[in-house]
Amino acid sequence: MAETMEALNEADTTPLVYVREVAGADVLAGIDETEIREHGISIGESDTLYAVHTEDGTRMAVFSDRSHAFAAARYHGAEPVSVH
């Protein structure tokens, strides 16, 4: 996430990012089985997670808590907005 935010910050504007709910099953579908084992990822298919996306819709990060998603976006210099 940091590298992507740095690239967005080069435009001298505060980048806008979107925070939205995402199902654990959707996140798991995009993760390779090897990564799950190697990193000890523990996500249930029915878990509600919160993803941070760039303006073009690219998912940058996933958090288990909405407030952490907002805090991380702000920490990296972005202006987070909620998407329902």
Sequence and secondary structure as in RCSB ss.txt:
>XXXX:A:sequence
MAETMEALNEADTTPLVYVREVAGADVLAGIDETEIREHGISIGESDTLYAVHTEDGTRMAVFSDRSHAFAAARY
HGAEPVSVH
>XXXX:A:secstr
 HHHHHHHHTTSS  EEEEEEEEHHHHHHTS HHHHHHHT    TT EEEEEE TT  EEEEESSHHHHHHHHHH
TT EEEEE 
